[in-house]
Amino acid sequence: MRTIASLVLMVGIIILLPACAGAPTSVGTGRGNSGAEAEAEAQAALRAMNNGGQSVPGGNASGGVYNAPQPSGGQPASASAIAGAKPQWVDSADPVYAAYITRSGSGASQDQSDQRAFSELVAYFRQSIQSETTLASSYSEARMGNSVKTESSVRMEEAIRISSQLDALEGAIIAARWYDGKSAYYSLATMDKAETIRIYMELVNANVNAINNLLNMTSVEKESFDGYLRYQQAATLADQTQAYASVLSVAGDKSNIRGSLKTGFEYRNEARTTVIPKIPIGVIVNPATPNVNAIRAGDIEAAFSSAITKIGFQGGTARSRYVITVDVALEEISYPNNPIKFSRLSLNAALRDTQTGNRLIAYSFPPLREGHTTLVEAENWCVRTAVTKIGHAQDGFGKKLSDYLTSLSE
């Protein structure tokens, strides 16, 4: 049968979670580890997580109950667990399991009934896992506090990818199975209420610690794309923590811990309102041809500056950490026997982190061609068209920068 994996999808939580019944064990503190070592630990944690559930051995092929290993705390076998007899839990609540959250499921096979029982249990908690994220990268950042990557790994490295619709709950097991001797299999999924509260309180605390670690930055570190990304990662963890708090509430926890937790929306809003406005971005236009004079270069520079300030960033200088460098060339195009003068403009720009040397965004468009009765006016029209394209809402530089921010949020 399939084992039940932890609801913890972020390795920052997986590694930080202490060993407990049905949960993965710690694989080390990782102080001083490299990114590669952190990734290796993340993968080891995933393997441990996938082996964390308790499988149930197969029973007889005729009628009767499949007896599961007892969970921690000594859960008794079903009172109806006699060969051939239909257990009470198949149709209604069984008082033997009063201290447990239970749900049953049936199917044409053992695996199917197991999965349906787990799905019913998860539905009770109103949770559904459907996540694609990187375990190693987020864990490395939360635990080691290293500078986040900002070039080729804009979308966090997908070293470990989870895309699963098998709903999972930490601490859930199949406590009993029954086969009716004909065609139907039945499974009972259970979670000890007290154990559930203990486990999920640990998960909440681990997430809170990971968030605090992520956001433990100086003002200089915060006012950067690195800082913005850390807030997005904190928001993702906060969203998970809200789900864990829901489990605690359903399991009967009276601490009302949700009231003390910040939401993912709050962290995202903080990134938008307190981080982005403090990041200056400078613009440098490099004329590749002499006819890109100071006036034309200034128009192009102003177009880029306008695009970045509309999103909320500060205008910067050539000494800012983040600088957009723009190479511009104007060339005459000659057509025999045509009195109209034509000019072609080529532009290539890049947003770079001058501190690391990384290129964060590349921006360009196909060469522009404009014609006029004079070459000077043809060149001017090329510059005007370029300014319009840079500021265009759908495919201008501002859209490129917005897409970059979005990618940091995913």
C-alpha positions as CSV (number, residue, x, y, z in Angstrom):
1,M,0.0,0.0,0.0
2,R,1.0,3.6,-0.3
3,T,2.5,5.1,2.8
4,I,1.2,8.4,4.1
5,A,3.7,11.2,3.6
6,S,3.9,14.2,5.8
7,L,1.9,17.3,4.9
8,V,5.2,19.1,5.3
9,L,6.2,20.0,1.7
10,M,8.9,22.6,2.5
11,V,12.1,21.0,3.7
12,G,12.6,23.9,6.1
13,I,9.8,22.1,8.1
14,I,10.8,18.6,7.2
15,I,14.3,18.8,8.6
16,L,13.4,20.9,11.5
17,L,10.7,18.6,12.8
18,P,11.9,16.4,15.7
19,A,11.5,12.7,15.5
20,C,8.1,11.6,16.5
21,A,5.8,8.7,15.8
22,G,5.0,8.3,12.2
23,A,7.2,11.4,11.3
24,P,10.6,11.7,9.7
25,T,13.6,11.9,11.9
26,S,16.0,14.8,11.9
27,V,18.9,14.5,9.6
28,G,21.3,17.0,11.1
29,T,21.6,20.7,12.0
30,G,23.5,21.6,8.9
31,R,25.5,24.5,10.3
32,G,28.1,25.4,7.7
33,N,26.7,23.1,5.1
34,S,27.1,23.9,1.4
35,G,24.0,24.2,-0.9
36,A,24.8,20.8,-2.3
37,E,24.8,19.3,1.1
38,A,21.6,21.0,2.0
39,E,20.0,19.6,-1.2
40,A,21.3,16.1,-0.3
41,E,19.8,16.4,3.2
42,A,16.5,17.5,1.6
43,Q,16.4,14.5,-0.6
44,A,17.2,12.3,2.4
45,A,14.4,13.9,4.3
46,L,12.0,13.3,1.5
47,R,12.9,9.6,1.5
48,A,12.4,9.5,5.2
49,M,9.1,11.3,4.9
50,N,7.9,8.8,2.3
51,N,8.7,5.9,4.6
52,G,7.2,7.6,7.6
53,G,3.7,6.1,7.4
54,Q,2.9,2.6,8.8
55,S,2.0,0.1,6.2
56,V,-0.4,-2.7,6.9
57,P,0.4,-6.3,6.0
58,G,-2.1,-8.2,3.9
59,G,-4.6,-10.4,5.5
60,N,-6.5,-13.5,4.4
61,A,-8.0,-13.7,0.9
62,S,-11.4,-14.8,2.1
63,G,-13.5,-12.9,4.5
64,G,-12.3,-11.2,7.7
65,V,-10.4,-8.3,9.1
66,Y,-6.9,-7.2,8.2
67,N,-5.3,-6.2,11.5
68,A,-2.9,-3.3,11.3
69,P,0.0,-2.5,13.6
70,Q,-1.1,-0.5,16.6
71,P,-0.2,3.2,16.6
72,S,1.7,4.8,19.3
73,G,-0.4,5.1,22.4
74,G,-1.7,1.6,22.1
75,Q,-4.8,1.9,19.9
76,P,-6.7,-1.3,20.4
77,A,-7.9,-3.6,17.5
78,S,-11.5,-3.1,16.4
79,A,-14.0,-4.8,18.7
80,S,-15.5,-6.5,15.6
81,A,-12.2,-7.8,14.5
82,I,-13.2,-11.4,14.1
83,A,-12.9,-13.4,10.9
84,G,-16.0,-13.1,8.7
85,A,-17.8,-10.5,11.0
86,K,-18.5,-7.1,9.7
87,P,-16.7,-4.5,11.9
88,Q,-18.9,-1.7,13.3
89,W,-16.6,1.0,11.9
90,V,-17.6,0.0,8.3
91,D,-21.0,1.5,8.8
92,S,-20.8,3.9,11.8
93,A,-18.6,5.3,14.5
94,D,-16.9,2.6,16.7
95,P,-16.6,3.5,20.4
96,V,-13.3,1.7,20.5
97,Y,-11.9,4.6,18.5
98,A,-13.4,7.4,20.5
99,A,-10.0,9.0,21.1
100,Y,-9.2,9.0,17.4
101,I,-10.3,10.9,14.4
102,T,-11.5,8.2,12.0
103,R,-12.8,7.8,8.5
104,S,-13.4,4.7,6.4
105,G,-13.2,4.0,2.7
106,S,-14.0,1.1,0.4
107,G,-12.9,-0.1,-3.0
108,A,-12.4,-3.0,-5.3
109,S,-8.8,-3.5,-4.1
110,Q,-6.9,-3.0,-0.9
111,D,-4.9,-0.1,-2.2
112,Q,-8.0,1.6,-3.4
113,S,-9.8,1.3,-0.1
114,D,-6.7,2.5,1.7
115,Q,-6.4,5.6,-0.5
116,R,-10.1,6.4,-0.2
117,A,-10.0,6.1,3.6
118,F,-7.1,8.5,3.7
119,S,-8.9,10.8,1.3
120,E,-11.9,10.8,3.5
121,L,-9.8,11.6,6.5
122,V,-8.2,14.5,4.7
123,A,-11.6,15.8,3.4
124,Y,-12.6,16.0,7.1
125,F,-9.8,18.5,7.6
126,R,-10.7,20.2,4.4
127,Q,-7.2,20.1,3.0
128,S,-5.8,19.2,-0.4
129,I,-2.2,19.1,-1.3
130,Q,-1.3,20.1,-4.9
131,S,2.1,21.6,-4.8
132,E,5.1,22.0,-7.0
133,T,8.0,23.5,-5.1
134,T,11.6,23.1,-4.3
135,L,12.5,21.4,-1.0
136,A,16.2,21.8,-1.0
137,S,16.4,25.5,-2.0
138,S,13.9,26.8,0.6
139,Y,15.3,24.6,3.3
140,S,18.8,25.8,2.6
141,E,17.7,29.4,2.8
142,A,15.7,29.0,6.0
143,R,18.3,27.0,7.8
144,M,21.6,28.4,6.5
145,G,20.6,31.9,5.9
146,N,22.6,32.2,2.7
147,S,22.0,34.7,0.0
148,V,19.2,33.5,-2.3
149,K,20.0,32.9,-6.0
150,T,18.8,35.6,-8.4
151,E,20.0,34.5,-11.9
152,S,19.3,31.2,-13.6
153,S,17.4,30.0,-10.5
154,V,14.8,32.8,-10.4
155,R,12.2,30.1,-10.0
156,M,13.6,28.1,-7.0
157,E,15.6,25.2,-8.2
158,E,13.4,22.2,-8.8
159,A,15.8,19.6,-7.3
160,I,12.9,17.8,-5.7
161,R,9.5,18.2,-7.4
162,I,6.3,17.1,-5.7
163,S,3.1,17.2,-7.7
164,S,0.6,15.1,-5.8
165,Q,-3.1,14.9,-5.3
166,L,-2.8,12.2,-2.7
167,D,-4.0,14.1,0.3
168,A,-1.8,13.4,3.3
169,L,-1.9,14.0,7.0
170,E,1.1,13.5,9.4
171,G,0.4,10.8,11.9
172,A,-2.4,9.1,10.0
173,I,-2.4,5.3,9.6
174,I,-4.7,2.5,8.4
175,A,-5.8,1.0,11.7
176,A,-7.9,-1.8,10.4
177,R,-9.1,-3.5,7.2
178,W,-11.9,-5.8,6.3
179,Y,-12.7,-7.9,3.2
180,D,-16.3,-8.9,2.7
181,G,-15.3,-12.2,1.1
182,K,-16.9,-11.1,-2.2
183,S,-15.6,-8.0,-4.0
184,A,-15.3,-5.1,-1.6
185,Y,-12.4,-4.1,0.6
186,Y,-12.8,-1.7,3.5
187,S,-10.1,0.4,5.3
188,L,-10.2,2.5,8.5
189,A,-7.9,5.5,8.6
190,T,-7.2,7.0,12.0
191,M,-5.4,9.8,13.8
192,D,-4.9,10.0,17.5
193,K,-6.3,13.4,18.6
194,A,-3.7,14.1,21.2
195,E,-0.9,12.9,19.0
196,T,-2.3,15.0,16.1
197,I,-2.2,18.1,18.3
198,R,1.3,17.4,19.4
199,I,2.6,16.8,15.9
200,Y,0.9,19.8,14.3
201,M,1.9,22.1,17.1
202,E,5.5,21.1,16.3
203,L,4.9,21.7,12.7
204,V,3.6,25.2,13.4
205,N,6.5,26.0,15.7
206,A,9.0,24.7,13.1
207,N,7.4,26.9,10.4
208,V,7.5,29.9,12.7
209,N,11.2,29.3,13.4
210,A,11.9,28.9,9.7
211,I,10.1,32.2,8.9
212,N,12.0,34.0,11.6
213,N,15.2,32.6,10.1
214,L,14.3,33.8,6.6
215,L,13.5,37.3,7.7
216,N,16.5,37.7,10.0
217,M,18.1,40.3,7.8
218,T,19.9,43.6,8.0
219,S,18.2,46.6,6.4
220,V,20.7,46.4,3.5
221,E,19.9,42.7,2.9
222,K,16.1,43.4,3.2
223,E,16.1,46.2,0.6
224,S,17.1,43.9,-2.3
225,F,15.6,41.3,-4.6
226,D,17.1,38.8,-2.2
227,G,15.0,40.3,0.6
228,Y,11.9,40.3,-1.5
229,L,12.3,36.6,-2.3
230,R,12.8,35.8,1.4
231,Y,9.4,37.5,2.1
232,Q,7.8,35.4,-0.6
233,Q,9.2,32.2,0.9
234,A,8.0,33.3,4.3
235,A,4.6,33.9,2.8
236,T,4.5,30.3,1.4
237,L,5.4,28.9,4.9
238,A,2.8,31.1,6.5
239,D,0.1,29.7,4.2
240,Q,1.1,26.2,5.2
241,T,1.1,27.2,8.9
242,Q,-2.5,28.4,8.5
243,A,-3.4,25.0,7.2
244,Y,-1.7,23.3,10.2
245,A,-3.6,25.6,12.5
246,S,-6.8,24.4,10.9
247,V,-5.8,20.8,11.7
248,L,-5.1,21.8,15.3
249,S,-8.6,23.4,15.6
250,V,-10.4,20.3,14.1
251,A,-8.4,18.0,16.4
252,G,-9.6,19.9,19.4
253,D,-6.7,22.1,20.3
254,K,-7.8,25.0,22.6
255,S,-4.8,27.3,22.2
256,N,-6.3,29.3,19.3
257,I,-2.8,29.6,17.9
258,R,-4.1,30.9,14.5
259,G,-4.8,34.2,16.1
260,S,-1.1,34.8,16.8
261,L,0.1,33.8,13.3
262,K,0.7,36.2,10.4
263,T,-0.9,35.2,7.1
264,G,0.9,34.8,3.8
265,F,-1.0,37.8,2.5
266,E,0.5,39.9,5.3
267,Y,4.1,38.9,4.3
268,R,3.4,39.5,0.6
269,N,1.9,42.9,1.3
270,E,4.9,43.8,3.5
271,A,7.2,42.8,0.6
272,R,5.3,45.0,-1.8
273,T,5.0,48.0,0.5
274,T,8.3,48.0,2.5
275,V,10.8,46.2,0.4
276,I,10.2,47.2,-3.3
277,P,10.0,51.0,-2.6
278,K,13.4,50.8,-0.9
279,I,15.2,49.2,-3.9
280,P,16.8,51.8,-6.2
281,I,17.4,50.8,-9.9
282,G,19.8,52.9,-12.0
283,V,19.7,53.2,-15.8
284,I,22.8,53.6,-18.0
285,V,22.4,54.1,-21.8
286,N,25.5,53.2,-23.8
287,P,25.4,54.7,-27.3
288,A,26.8,52.2,-29.8
289,T,26.8,54.7,-32.6
290,P,27.6,58.5,-32.6
291,N,24.1,59.5,-33.7
292,V,22.7,58.3,-30.4
293,N,23.3,61.7,-28.9
294,A,22.7,62.9,-25.3
295,I,19.1,63.9,-26.0
296,R,18.2,60.6,-27.6
297,A,20.0,58.6,-24.9
298,G,18.1,60.7,-22.3
299,D,14.8,59.9,-23.8
300,I,15.5,56.1,-23.7
301,E,16.8,56.4,-20.1
302,A,13.7,58.2,-19.0
303,A,11.5,55.5,-20.6
304,F,13.2,52.8,-18.5
305,S,13.1,54.9,-15.4
306,S,9.4,55.5,-15.8
307,A,8.8,51.8,-16.2
308,I,10.5,50.9,-13.0
309,T,9.0,53.7,-10.9
310,K,5.5,52.7,-12.0
311,I,6.0,49.3,-10.4
312,G,7.1,50.9,-7.2
313,F,10.9,50.9,-7.3
314,Q,13.1,53.9,-6.7
315,G,15.0,55.6,-9.5
316,G,18.7,55.0,-8.9
317,T,22.1,56.0,-10.2
318,A,25.0,54.3,-11.8
319,R,26.3,53.5,-8.3
320,S,23.1,51.6,-7.3
321,R,23.3,47.9,-6.6
322,Y,20.8,47.2,-9.4
323,V,21.5,48.9,-12.7
324,I,19.9,48.6,-16.2
325,T,22.5,48.9,-18.9
326,V,21.1,49.7,-22.3
327,D,23.1,49.4,-25.6
328,V,21.5,51.4,-28.4
329,A,22.6,51.7,-32.1
330,L,21.1,53.8,-34.9
331,E,22.0,52.9,-38.5
332,E,21.0,54.3,-41.9
333,I,19.3,51.9,-44.3
334,S,19.7,52.7,-48.0
335,Y,17.3,51.7,-50.7
336,P,18.3,52.5,-54.3
337,N,16.1,55.0,-56.2
338,N,14.0,55.6,-53.0
339,P,13.9,59.3,-51.9
340,I,12.8,58.3,-48.4
341,K,15.5,58.1,-45.8
342,F,15.3,55.1,-43.4
343,S,16.9,54.4,-40.1
344,R,17.1,51.2,-38.0
345,L,17.4,51.2,-34.2
346,S,18.7,48.2,-32.2
347,L,18.4,47.9,-28.5
348,N,19.6,45.4,-25.9
349,A,19.2,45.9,-22.2
350,A,19.9,44.0,-19.0
351,L,19.1,44.4,-15.3
352,R,22.2,43.4,-13.3
353,D,23.1,43.0,-9.7
354,T,26.4,44.8,-9.6
355,Q,27.2,43.3,-6.2
356,T,27.2,39.7,-7.6
357,G,27.6,40.4,-11.3
358,N,24.4,38.4,-12.0
359,R,22.1,39.3,-14.8
360,L,18.5,39.2,-13.5
361,I,16.6,40.3,-16.6
362,A,17.4,40.5,-20.3
363,Y,15.3,42.8,-22.4
364,S,15.3,43.5,-26.2
365,F,13.0,43.8,-29.2
366,P,13.5,43.3,-32.9
367,P,15.2,46.2,-34.7
368,L,12.9,49.1,-35.4
369,R,12.8,50.7,-38.9
370,E,11.4,54.2,-39.5
371,G,11.4,56.3,-42.7
372,H,11.2,60.1,-43.3
373,T,12.2,62.7,-45.8
374,T,15.4,63.3,-43.8
375,L,17.7,60.9,-42.0
376,V,17.6,62.9,-38.8
377,E,13.8,62.7,-38.6
378,A,13.9,59.0,-39.4
379,E,16.3,58.5,-36.5
380,N,14.1,60.6,-34.2
381,W,11.1,58.5,-35.2
382,C,13.1,55.3,-34.3
383,V,13.8,56.7,-30.9
384,R,10.2,57.7,-30.3
385,T,9.0,54.2,-31.3
386,A,11.6,52.7,-29.0
387,V,10.4,54.8,-26.1
388,T,6.8,53.7,-26.7
389,K,7.8,50.0,-26.8
390,I,9.8,50.3,-23.6
391,G,6.7,51.7,-21.8
392,H,4.2,49.4,-23.4
393,A,1.9,47.8,-20.9
394,Q,1.9,44.3,-22.5
395,D,5.4,43.8,-23.7
396,G,7.5,46.7,-22.3
397,F,10.2,46.6,-19.7
398,G,7.8,47.2,-16.9
399,K,5.9,44.0,-17.8
400,K,9.3,42.2,-17.9
401,L,10.1,43.4,-14.4
402,S,6.7,42.5,-13.1
403,D,7.0,39.0,-14.5
404,Y,10.4,38.7,-12.7
405,L,8.7,39.7,-9.4
406,T,6.0,37.2,-10.1
407,S,8.5,34.4,-10.7
408,L,10.1,35.2,-7.3
409,S,6.7,34.6,-5.7
410,E,6.1,31.1,-7.2
